[in-house]
């Protein structure tokens, strides 16, 4: 089996890379930090291919993904993991989050879906978030981009089901996970999972071809609560 992981230099993407290689997969990895990609290839062996990619450079990223897939001789799974977040509310920060989390995601999901259509099947695994469930006063743009990701994947899934083209779409919605990005949250987290534990559950969901999976699994309870919580209560905690 072969997979490409977009955003593999730290956190969940890094742990997924290690686990897939340990199971005998060939894995293509991307990220902005070339030295980390090179170190991973040296550590994990010839099963790993890599390419530098800045997801916010949309057209270039699409071309790089196509070249990486060709170099690998095709792939079975595309894992879209690149994402950023920031509590800084400047337009520059918000635009960067939109560029990577929303536009960058769609640009790569689009080419991945078209590739799998031509191939006759495959799987796209998108890393969304529990933040997709509702908006947030702390970081509105982050929640909005994650809602975009989940809605986009639902649309792709519906299209695949109608066309019966053999494409599986798996929406992964993690809660709090220990990664470099969540360090800015400080102590304002609960039910925190290690990146290793999150990666294990993501792989389970991927193999079972689940439509939506909450990571860790008990975040399903929070998702259901968020959906029914009245606005006058949610506004106090959002």
PyMOL commands that set and color helices and strands:
alter all, ss='L'
color gray80, all
select helices_A, chain A and resi 11-22+34-44+58-71+91-119+130-132+140-163+180-185+195-207+219-228+231-237
alter helices_A, ss='H'
color red, helices_A
select strands_A, chain A and resi 2-6+26-31+48-52+77-80+122-127+167-174+212-215
alter strands_A, ss='S'
color yellow, strands_A
deselect
rebuild
show_as cartoon
